[in-house]
């Protein structure tokens, strides 16, 4: 009797042989699938070692444990398909090639940003970035407004369809889908793309409980709980913004596949399309910051995302093997049960990171841009000085108001700050010190209104006392002065320079000469050389007169001139050729890009041996 039950569980030798052939076929297809994923840029941050837990071999092992069989042993001695899969340890090489394929700009000027640039495959990092604000016609007819509302409703409907598809193929969790769908439905009632974005951003805010815990983060137990909850919050933020960004392909498809819509009213169509592009560009920049600021959170999200998609793929493969008769009912149900269990765990828990991964949220102080210039012996002292100045800010928080005197600047560590100026936004992120120009100079007021954009902001509040401390340190001062000079030149003298923000920063960092604490130094400037006096004074002889200039001053010399500097002088000089080089250099561009997370290919979802591919791909 017991032998009969065991045979029912294990199956006949013939059925086991067929099962082995079916699993070999599935392993071959999954191996090709994994090879494709490892060469797709959207999966460059996946931890492939962890992903082994979701491959067919693991499923067969668990099935053997339940059935008390040895299918996995027989499968493991069978030669695999000769697909040249990328080794797990080569993930960094793939990422490196993606980064090395282009210059890494730190600033992007608004004239260079276009919607088409978002689809670029180059991986770039940014410190400062400018977006055009969406400008609509001042007076619209009732018919024009109705047409705009109709187009916005269509676009929002396309977004909701894309969100459902992302959930279906495993890119997002069900809980995230609920948030996205609820936001879309509310926005459709108001015919507002802006409302949809604002509702998503609301979910990036700290809950009252989490905000309360931050006030007591000096207690070890509370700090551990805060780290875990913060990880969950950042994880949700990445998933929400990533889902919104991925859905941009729906907008592009509407434009490409239905050109007739454009002819209805080209001006209204372009305005609506511009608005969608604007929010997706903001999402791109926030994603770039999240990726750099929270690398562990990002890697967990990418690994979970890839694991869910792979399990969905395997689930479809098992169902189709059963439909073709290659897999029995018992084996199909057992493997699908194992897959569903893994999907359930991914839905409601984190990917288990390696034991060597001790830190989930990086230490804030270690992310400061000037930390590497500080000797190891002084780091602890500076960390103690900076710690009381550390603060968190919620999305939408106004930090500095335009035209007002600035008593505190903000050194951004993680997060994005937007500054609204006339017809565009300027976006600042890590290593920028907003308001530093007005704080440094008593004669300057805030250039614009600075507020927190998108997700959370983590920053250090810098008052005049702390600024003076930073400017006294010989290791840190040159970096702070460069930031001060960059902001003043960009905000006050950009028309004279005719360079964009990226070019001005590169000019100061790489080509200009920096002078500080010089004792009666005489420097010679040629015709058309530039001088920017940040602090102190300079003196020179011109046309029979001794002239003295005090800071802040930008001057272009028309004739060769000798200038005297003293210990109080802080200045930069450069040549006209330096500006021309930066202006004409094609390698210094303003691409804004991220991996192609918006692409959803059937080849990454369904096995190639599917006889019903056309039918399945309709969803």
C-alpha positions as CSV (number, residue, x, y, z in Angstrom):
1,X,0.0,0.0,0.0
2,X,2.8,2.5,1.0
3,X,4.7,1.6,-2.2
4,X,1.6,2.4,-4.3
5,X,1.2,5.8,-2.6
6,X,4.9,6.5,-3.2
7,X,4.6,5.7,-6.9
8,X,1.7,8.1,-7.2
9,X,3.8,10.8,-5.6
10,X,6.9,10.1,-7.5
11,X,5.4,9.0,-10.8
12,X,6.4,6.1,-13.2
13,X,9.9,5.9,-14.6
14,X,8.5,6.9,-18.0
15,X,6.7,9.9,-16.7
16,X,9.9,10.9,-14.8
17,X,11.9,10.7,-18.0
18,X,9.4,13.0,-19.8
19,X,9.4,15.3,-16.9
20,X,13.2,15.5,-17.1
21,X,13.0,16.4,-20.8
22,X,10.4,19.1,-20.1
23,X,12.6,20.6,-17.3
24,X,15.6,20.5,-19.6
25,X,13.7,22.5,-22.2
26,X,12.5,25.0,-19.6
27,X,16.1,25.4,-18.3
28,X,17.3,26.0,-21.8
29,X,14.7,28.7,-22.4
30,X,15.3,30.3,-18.9
31,X,19.0,30.3,-19.6
32,X,18.5,32.2,-22.8
33,X,16.1,34.5,-20.9
34,X,18.7,35.2,-18.2
35,X,21.3,35.9,-20.9
36,X,19.0,38.5,-22.5
37,X,18.3,40.1,-19.1
38,X,22.0,40.3,-18.3
39,X,22.6,42.2,-21.5
40,X,19.7,44.6,-21.0
41,X,20.7,47.9,-19.4
42,X,17.6,48.0,-17.3
43,X,18.9,45.0,-15.3
44,X,22.5,46.2,-14.8
45,X,22.0,46.7,-11.1
46,X,20.6,43.3,-10.4
47,X,22.4,41.0,-7.9
48,X,22.6,37.9,-10.1
49,X,23.9,35.7,-7.2
50,X,20.7,36.3,-5.3
51,X,18.7,35.7,-8.4
52,X,19.8,32.1,-8.5
53,X,17.2,31.5,-5.8
54,X,14.5,32.0,-8.5
55,X,15.9,29.8,-11.3
56,X,14.4,26.5,-12.4
57,X,17.2,24.5,-10.6
58,X,16.0,25.9,-7.3
59,X,12.4,25.1,-8.1
60,X,13.3,21.5,-9.0
61,X,15.3,21.2,-5.7
62,X,12.3,22.3,-3.7
63,X,10.0,20.0,-5.7
64,X,12.3,17.1,-5.0
65,X,12.2,17.8,-1.3
66,X,8.4,17.6,-1.3
67,X,8.2,14.5,-3.6
68,X,11.3,12.8,-2.2
69,X,12.7,12.4,-5.7
70,X,16.0,13.0,-7.4
71,X,15.1,14.9,-10.5
72,X,17.5,17.7,-9.7
73,X,20.4,15.3,-9.4
74,X,19.6,13.9,-12.9
75,X,19.1,17.4,-14.3
76,X,22.4,18.7,-12.9
77,X,24.4,16.0,-14.7
78,X,22.7,16.9,-18.0
79,X,24.7,19.3,-20.1
80,X,23.2,22.8,-20.2
81,X,22.4,24.7,-23.4
82,X,25.5,26.4,-24.7
83,X,24.4,30.0,-24.1
84,X,27.3,32.2,-23.1
85,X,25.7,33.7,-19.9
86,X,27.4,36.6,-18.3
87,X,29.1,35.6,-15.0
88,X,27.6,37.1,-11.9
89,X,30.8,39.0,-11.0
90,X,30.9,40.8,-14.4
91,X,27.9,42.9,-13.5
92,X,30.1,45.8,-12.6
93,X,31.9,45.6,-15.9
94,X,28.6,46.0,-17.8
95,X,27.7,49.0,-15.7
96,X,31.2,50.5,-16.2
97,X,30.9,50.2,-20.0
98,X,27.5,51.9,-19.8
99,X,29.0,54.8,-17.8
100,X,32.2,55.1,-19.9
101,X,30.2,55.4,-23.1
102,X,29.8,59.2,-22.5
103,X,31.0,62.2,-20.6
104,X,29.3,62.6,-17.2
105,X,27.9,66.1,-17.1
106,X,27.2,67.8,-13.7
107,X,24.8,70.4,-15.0
108,X,22.2,70.5,-17.7
109,X,21.0,73.7,-19.3
110,X,17.3,74.0,-20.3
111,X,17.9,74.7,-24.0
112,X,19.7,71.3,-24.4
113,X,16.9,69.3,-22.6
114,X,14.4,67.7,-24.9
115,X,11.9,64.9,-24.6
116,X,13.8,62.8,-27.2
117,X,16.9,63.0,-25.0
118,X,15.1,61.0,-22.3
119,X,15.2,57.9,-24.5
120,X,19.0,58.0,-24.7
121,X,20.7,54.8,-23.7
122,X,23.7,56.6,-22.1
123,X,23.9,56.4,-18.3
124,X,24.8,59.9,-16.8
125,X,25.0,61.5,-13.5
126,X,24.0,65.1,-12.7
127,X,24.5,67.7,-10.0
128,X,22.4,70.5,-11.4
129,X,19.7,70.5,-14.0
130,X,17.3,72.9,-15.6
131,X,13.7,72.2,-16.8
132,X,11.4,74.4,-18.8
133,X,8.1,75.1,-17.1
134,X,5.0,74.2,-19.0
135,X,3.6,77.3,-20.6
136,X,0.0,77.4,-21.7
137,X,-1.9,80.0,-23.6
138,X,-3.2,82.8,-21.4
139,X,-6.7,82.8,-22.9
140,X,-8.3,79.6,-24.2
141,X,-11.7,79.0,-25.8
142,X,-14.2,76.7,-24.2
143,X,-13.8,74.3,-27.1
144,X,-10.0,74.3,-26.7
145,X,-10.2,73.6,-23.0
146,X,-12.6,70.7,-23.6
147,X,-10.2,69.2,-26.2
148,X,-7.3,69.5,-23.8
149,X,-9.3,67.8,-21.1
150,X,-10.2,65.0,-23.5
151,X,-6.5,64.4,-24.5
152,X,-5.4,64.5,-20.9
153,X,-8.1,61.9,-20.1
154,X,-6.8,59.7,-22.9
155,X,-3.2,60.0,-21.7
156,X,-4.2,59.1,-18.1
157,X,-6.1,56.1,-19.4
158,X,-3.0,55.0,-21.3
159,X,-1.0,55.3,-18.0
160,X,-3.5,53.2,-16.1
161,X,-3.3,50.4,-18.7
162,X,0.5,50.5,-18.5
163,X,0.4,50.3,-14.7
164,X,-1.7,47.2,-14.9
165,X,0.6,45.7,-17.5
166,X,3.6,46.4,-15.3
167,X,2.0,44.6,-12.4
168,X,1.0,41.7,-14.6
169,X,4.5,41.0,-15.8
170,X,6.0,41.4,-12.3
171,X,7.5,44.9,-12.4
172,X,5.6,46.3,-9.5
173,X,3.8,45.0,-6.5
174,X,0.0,44.9,-6.1
175,X,0.1,47.4,-3.3
176,X,2.0,49.8,-5.5
177,X,-0.6,49.2,-8.3
178,X,-3.4,50.3,-6.0
179,X,-1.7,53.6,-5.2
180,X,-1.0,54.3,-8.9
181,X,-4.5,53.4,-10.0
182,X,-6.2,55.4,-7.2
183,X,-4.0,58.4,-8.2
184,X,-4.9,58.1,-11.9
185,X,-8.7,57.8,-11.2
186,X,-8.6,61.0,-9.1
187,X,-6.6,62.8,-11.8
188,X,-9.0,61.7,-14.5
189,X,-12.0,63.2,-12.6
190,X,-10.0,66.5,-12.6
191,X,-8.5,66.1,-16.1
192,X,-5.1,66.9,-14.6
193,X,-1.7,65.3,-15.2
194,X,-0.3,67.6,-12.6
195,X,-2.7,66.2,-10.0
196,X,-1.6,62.6,-10.8
197,X,2.1,63.6,-10.2
198,X,1.3,65.5,-7.0
199,X,-0.6,62.6,-5.6
200,X,2.3,60.3,-6.3
201,X,4.7,62.7,-4.6
202,X,2.4,62.8,-1.5
203,X,3.3,59.1,-1.0
204,X,7.0,60.1,-0.9
205,X,6.3,62.0,2.3
206,X,7.2,60.6,5.7
207,X,4.3,59.3,7.7
208,X,3.6,61.1,11.0
209,X,5.0,58.1,12.9
210,X,8.2,58.0,10.8
211,X,8.6,61.7,11.1
212,X,8.2,61.4,14.9
213,X,10.9,58.6,15.1
214,X,13.4,60.9,13.3
215,X,13.3,63.3,16.3
216,X,14.6,60.5,18.6
217,X,17.1,58.8,16.3
218,X,19.9,59.2,18.9
219,X,18.4,56.2,20.7
220,X,20.0,53.0,19.3
221,X,16.8,50.8,19.3
222,X,14.7,53.6,17.7
223,X,17.5,54.2,15.2
224,X,17.4,50.6,14.1
225,X,13.7,50.7,13.6
226,X,14.0,54.0,11.8
227,X,16.6,52.5,9.4
228,X,14.2,49.6,8.6
229,X,11.2,51.8,8.0
230,X,13.2,54.3,6.0
231,X,14.4,51.5,3.8
232,X,10.8,50.5,3.2
233,X,9.8,54.1,2.4
234,X,12.7,54.6,-0.1
235,X,11.8,51.3,-1.6
236,X,8.2,52.4,-2.2
237,X,9.4,55.8,-3.5
238,X,11.7,54.1,-6.1
239,X,8.9,51.7,-7.2
240,X,6.3,54.5,-7.6
241,X,8.5,56.9,-9.5
242,X,9.9,54.1,-11.6
243,X,6.4,52.9,-12.6
244,X,5.5,56.5,-13.6
245,X,8.7,56.9,-15.6
246,X,8.2,53.5,-17.3
247,X,4.7,54.4,-18.5
248,X,6.1,57.3,-20.6
249,X,6.4,54.8,-23.5
250,X,2.6,54.8,-23.7
251,X,2.7,58.6,-24.5
252,X,5.3,58.0,-27.2
253,X,3.3,55.2,-28.7
254,X,0.2,57.3,-28.9
255,X,2.1,60.0,-30.8
256,X,3.7,57.5,-33.2
257,X,0.8,55.2,-33.8
258,X,-2.0,57.8,-34.0
259,X,-0.6,60.8,-35.9
260,X,-4.2,61.7,-36.7
261,X,-4.7,63.0,-33.2
262,X,-2.0,65.6,-33.7
263,X,-3.9,67.1,-36.7
264,X,-7.0,67.8,-34.5
265,X,-5.3,70.8,-32.9
266,X,-1.5,70.7,-33.1
267,X,-1.0,73.5,-30.6
268,X,-3.2,71.8,-27.9
269,X,-1.6,68.4,-28.6
270,X,1.9,69.8,-28.2
271,X,1.0,71.6,-25.0
272,X,-0.4,68.4,-23.5
273,X,2.5,66.3,-24.8
274,X,5.0,68.9,-23.4
275,X,3.3,68.6,-20.0
276,X,3.7,64.9,-19.9
277,X,7.3,65.2,-21.0
278,X,7.9,67.7,-18.3
279,X,6.8,65.4,-15.5
280,X,8.6,62.4,-16.9
281,X,11.8,64.4,-17.1
282,X,11.3,65.4,-13.4
283,X,10.8,61.7,-12.6
284,X,14.0,60.8,-14.5
285,X,16.1,63.2,-12.5
286,X,14.6,62.0,-9.2
287,X,15.3,58.4,-10.2
288,X,18.9,59.3,-11.0
289,X,19.3,60.8,-7.5
290,X,17.6,57.8,-5.8
291,X,19.9,55.5,-7.7
292,X,23.1,57.3,-6.5
293,X,21.8,58.2,-3.0
294,X,20.4,54.8,-2.0
295,X,22.4,52.2,-4.0
296,X,21.4,49.3,-1.7
297,X,17.7,50.2,-1.9
298,X,18.1,50.5,-5.6
299,X,19.8,47.2,-6.0
300,X,17.2,45.4,-3.9
301,X,14.4,47.0,-6.0
302,X,16.1,45.9,-9.3
303,X,16.8,42.4,-8.0
304,X,13.2,42.0,-6.8
305,X,11.9,43.4,-10.1
306,X,14.0,41.0,-12.1
307,X,13.1,38.0,-9.9
308,X,9.4,38.7,-10.2
309,X,9.6,39.0,-14.0
310,X,11.6,35.8,-14.1
311,X,9.1,33.9,-12.0
312,X,6.3,35.2,-14.2
313,X,8.2,34.0,-17.2
314,X,8.7,30.6,-15.6
315,X,5.0,30.4,-14.6
316,X,4.0,31.0,-18.2
317,X,6.6,28.4,-19.4
318,X,5.2,25.8,-17.1
319,X,1.6,26.4,-18.2
320,X,2.6,26.2,-21.8
321,X,4.6,23.0,-21.3
322,X,1.5,21.5,-19.7
323,X,-0.7,22.6,-22.6
324,X,1.7,20.9,-25.0
325,X,1.5,17.7,-23.0
326,X,5.2,17.7,-22.0
327,X,4.3,18.2,-18.3
328,X,1.8,16.3,-16.2
329,X,-0.9,17.8,-14.0
330,X,0.8,16.9,-10.7
331,X,4.1,18.4,-11.7
332,X,2.5,21.5,-13.2
333,X,0.5,22.2,-10.0
334,X,3.5,21.5,-7.7
335,X,5.9,23.8,-9.6
336,X,3.3,26.5,-10.0
337,X,2.6,26.3,-6.2
338,X,6.3,26.9,-5.6
339,X,6.4,29.8,-8.0
340,X,3.3,31.4,-6.4
341,X,4.9,31.0,-2.9
342,X,8.1,32.8,-4.1
343,X,6.0,35.6,-5.7
344,X,4.0,36.0,-2.5
345,X,7.2,36.3,-0.5
346,X,8.5,38.9,-2.9
347,X,5.2,40.8,-2.7
348,X,5.3,41.1,1.1
349,X,9.0,40.9,2.0
350,X,12.4,42.1,0.9
351,X,14.9,40.2,-1.2
352,X,17.4,38.6,1.2
353,X,20.7,40.4,0.7
354,X,24.0,38.7,1.3
355,X,25.3,38.6,4.8
356,X,28.3,40.8,3.7
357,X,25.8,43.6,3.0
358,X,25.7,45.2,6.4
359,X,24.6,48.7,5.5
360,X,21.2,49.4,4.0
361,X,21.3,53.2,4.2
362,X,24.6,54.9,3.7
363,X,26.0,57.2,6.4
364,X,25.0,60.8,5.5
365,X,28.4,62.4,6.3
366,X,30.3,59.9,4.1
367,X,28.3,61.2,1.1
368,X,29.4,64.8,1.4
369,X,31.4,65.9,-1.6
370,X,34.3,67.3,0.4
371,X,34.8,64.3,2.7
372,X,37.5,62.8,0.4
373,X,39.6,65.9,0.7
374,X,39.7,65.7,4.5
375,X,42.6,63.8,6.2
376,X,41.4,60.7,8.1
377,X,42.5,62.2,11.4
378,X,40.1,65.2,10.9
379,X,37.0,63.3,9.7
380,X,35.6,62.5,13.1
381,X,36.0,66.1,14.2
382,X,34.2,67.4,11.1
383,X,31.5,64.8,11.4
384,X,30.8,66.0,15.0
385,X,30.6,69.6,13.7
386,X,28.2,68.7,10.9
387,X,25.9,66.3,12.7
388,X,23.8,69.0,14.6
389,X,23.2,70.7,11.2
390,X,21.7,67.6,9.6
391,X,18.0,67.8,8.8
392,X,15.2,66.0,6.8
393,X,12.6,67.9,4.7
394,X,9.3,66.8,3.3
395,X,8.4,67.2,-0.4
396,X,7.1,70.7,-1.1
397,X,8.9,72.4,1.8
398,X,10.0,75.9,0.9
399,X,13.6,76.4,2.0
400,X,14.5,79.9,0.6
401,X,12.2,82.5,-0.8
402,X,13.1,84.7,-3.8
403,X,14.4,88.2,-3.0
404,X,14.8,87.6,0.7
405,X,18.0,87.8,2.8
406,X,19.5,84.3,3.4
407,X,20.5,83.4,6.9
408,X,21.0,79.7,6.1
409,X,22.2,77.9,3.0
410,X,21.5,74.1,2.5
411,X,24.1,71.6,1.5
412,X,22.2,68.8,-0.3
413,X,23.1,65.3,0.5
414,X,20.2,63.3,-0.9
415,X,17.1,64.5,-2.7
416,X,16.2,67.2,-5.2
417,X,15.6,70.9,-4.8
418,X,13.8,73.0,-7.4
419,X,14.2,76.7,-8.0
420,X,11.5,78.4,-10.0
421,X,12.9,81.2,-12.2
422,X,10.7,82.9,-14.8
423,X,9.8,80.2,-17.4
424,X,11.8,77.3,-16.1
425,X,12.8,75.3,-13.1
426,X,16.4,74.7,-12.0
427,X,16.9,71.4,-10.3
428,X,19.7,70.9,-7.7
429,X,20.8,67.7,-6.1
430,X,23.7,66.2,-4.1
431,X,26.8,68.4,-3.5
432,X,25.0,71.7,-4.4
433,X,24.7,74.3,-1.7
434,X,21.6,76.3,-2.5
435,X,21.6,79.9,-1.2
436,X,25.4,79.9,-0.7
437,X,25.9,82.9,-2.9
438,X,23.5,85.1,-0.9
439,X,24.8,83.8,2.4
440,X,28.4,84.5,1.5
441,X,27.7,88.1,0.2
442,X,25.7,90.5,2.2
443,X,24.8,92.4,-1.0
444,X,23.0,89.5,-2.6
445,X,19.5,88.2,-1.9
446,X,18.0,84.8,-2.8
447,X,18.1,84.2,-6.6
448,X,14.8,82.3,-6.6
449,X,12.3,80.4,-4.4
450,X,13.9,77.0,-3.5
451,X,11.6,74.1,-2.5
452,X,11.9,70.4,-2.1
453,X,10.9,68.5,-5.3
454,X,9.7,64.9,-5.6
455,X,11.0,62.8,-2.8
456,X,12.5,63.5,0.6
457,X,15.4,65.9,1.1
458,X,18.4,65.2,3.4
459,X,20.6,68.3,3.8
460,X,22.9,70.2,6.2
461,X,21.8,73.7,7.2
462,X,24.8,76.0,6.8
463,X,24.8,79.3,8.7
464,X,27.4,82.0,8.6
465,X,29.4,80.6,11.5
466,X,29.7,77.1,9.9
467,X,30.5,78.7,6.5
468,X,33.4,80.6,8.0
469,X,34.6,77.3,9.6
470,X,34.6,75.6,6.2
471,X,36.3,78.5,4.5
472,X,39.2,78.5,7.0
473,X,40.0,74.8,6.4
474,X,42.6,74.6,3.7
475,X,41.4,71.2,2.4
476,X,37.7,72.2,2.2
477,X,37.9,75.9,1.3
478,X,38.8,75.5,-2.4
479,X,35.7,73.2,-2.9
480,X,33.4,75.6,-1.1
481,X,34.7,78.7,-2.9
482,X,34.2,76.8,-6.2
483,X,30.6,76.3,-5.2
484,X,30.2,79.9,-4.3
485,X,31.8,81.1,-7.5
486,X,29.7,78.8,-9.6
487,X,26.4,80.0,-8.1
488,X,27.3,83.7,-8.3
489,X,28.5,83.4,-11.9
490,X,25.4,81.4,-13.0
491,X,23.0,83.7,-11.2
492,X,24.5,87.1,-11.8
493,X,26.9,87.0,-14.7
494,X,25.6,84.2,-17.0
495,X,24.7,86.6,-19.8
496,X,28.2,88.0,-19.8
497,X,29.7,84.5,-20.0
498,X,27.3,83.0,-22.5
499,X,28.0,79.6,-21.0
500,X,25.4,77.2,-19.5
501,X,25.5,76.0,-15.9
502,X,27.4,72.9,-16.7
503,X,30.0,74.7,-18.7
504,X,30.5,77.3,-15.9
505,X,31.1,74.6,-13.3
506,X,33.5,72.7,-15.5
507,X,35.3,76.0,-16.3
508,X,36.0,76.6,-12.6
509,X,36.8,73.0,-11.8
510,X,39.1,72.1,-14.7
511,X,40.4,75.1,-16.6
512,X,40.4,78.2,-14.4
513,X,43.3,79.2,-12.1
514,X,42.4,79.5,-8.4
515,X,44.2,82.1,-6.1
516,X,43.9,82.2,-2.3
517,X,46.2,83.3,0.5
518,X,48.8,84.8,-1.8
519,X,51.4,87.3,-0.4
520,X,51.7,90.3,-2.8
521,X,51.5,88.0,-5.9
522,X,51.8,89.7,-9.3
523,X,49.9,87.9,-12.1
524,X,49.9,88.9,-15.8
525,X,46.6,88.8,-17.7
526,X,46.6,88.9,-21.5
527,X,44.0,90.6,-23.7
528,X,40.5,89.2,-23.2
529,X,41.5,87.3,-20.2
530,X,38.8,87.0,-17.5
531,X,39.0,87.5,-13.8
532,X,36.3,86.7,-11.1
533,X,37.1,88.3,-7.7
534,X,35.2,86.3,-5.0
535,X,36.6,87.9,-1.9
536,X,39.1,90.6,-0.9
537,X,40.5,93.1,-3.3
538,X,42.9,93.5,-6.3
539,X,44.9,96.4,-7.5
540,X,46.4,97.2,-10.9
541,X,47.8,100.0,-13.0
542,X,45.9,101.2,-16.0
543,X,46.1,104.4,-18.1
544,X,48.4,106.1,-15.6
545,X,46.1,105.3,-12.6
546,X,46.4,102.9,-9.8
547,X,43.0,101.1,-9.6
548,X,41.6,99.1,-6.7
549,X,38.6,96.8,-7.0
550,X,36.7,95.0,-4.2
551,X,34.7,91.8,-4.5
552,X,32.4,90.6,-5.9
553,X,33.6,91.4,-9.4
554,X,33.6,89.8,-12.8
555,X,35.9,91.6,-15.3
556,X,37.1,91.0,-18.9
557,X,40.4,92.9,-19.7
558,X,40.7,94.6,-23.0
559,X,44.5,95.1,-22.8
560,X,47.4,93.1,-21.2
561,X,47.4,93.9,-17.4
562,X,49.4,93.2,-14.3
563,X,47.4,92.6,-11.2
564,X,48.5,92.5,-7.5
565,X,46.9,89.9,-5.1
566,X,47.3,89.8,-1.3
567,X,46.3,87.3,1.4
568,X,42.7,88.5,1.4
569,X,42.2,87.9,-2.3
570,X,40.2,84.9,-3.5
571,X,39.9,84.9,-7.3
572,X,39.7,82.9,-10.5
573,X,41.2,83.7,-13.8
574,X,40.8,82.1,-17.2
575,X,41.2,82.8,-20.9
576,X,38.8,83.5,-23.6
577,X,40.0,80.3,-25.3
578,X,38.8,78.3,-22.3
579,X,35.2,79.6,-22.8
580,X,35.4,78.9,-26.5
581,X,36.6,75.3,-25.8
582,X,33.8,74.6,-23.4
583,X,31.2,76.2,-25.7
584,X,32.2,74.2,-28.8
585,X,33.2,70.9,-27.2
586,X,30.7,68.3,-28.4
587,X,31.7,65.9,-25.6
588,X,30.3,68.4,-23.0
589,X,26.6,68.0,-23.6
590,X,23.5,68.0,-21.6
591,X,22.0,64.6,-22.1
592,X,19.5,63.5,-19.5
593,X,19.0,59.8,-19.5
594,X,18.5,56.6,-17.4
595,X,18.3,53.0,-18.3
596,X,15.4,52.1,-20.6
597,X,13.0,51.1,-17.9
598,X,10.0,51.9,-20.0
599,X,10.6,49.1,-22.5
600,X,8.4,46.0,-22.2
601,X,9.3,43.3,-24.7
602,X,7.4,40.1,-25.2
603,X,10.8,38.3,-25.5
604,X,11.3,39.1,-21.8
605,X,7.9,37.8,-20.8
606,X,6.9,34.8,-22.9
607,X,8.9,31.7,-24.0
608,X,9.7,31.6,-27.7
609,X,8.1,28.1,-28.1
610,X,4.7,29.5,-27.2
611,X,2.1,28.7,-29.8
612,X,-0.2,31.4,-28.5
613,X,2.3,34.3,-28.3
614,X,0.1,36.7,-30.3
615,X,-2.8,36.0,-28.1
616,X,-0.9,36.2,-24.8
617,X,0.9,39.4,-25.7
618,X,-2.3,41.4,-26.0
619,X,-2.3,42.0,-22.3
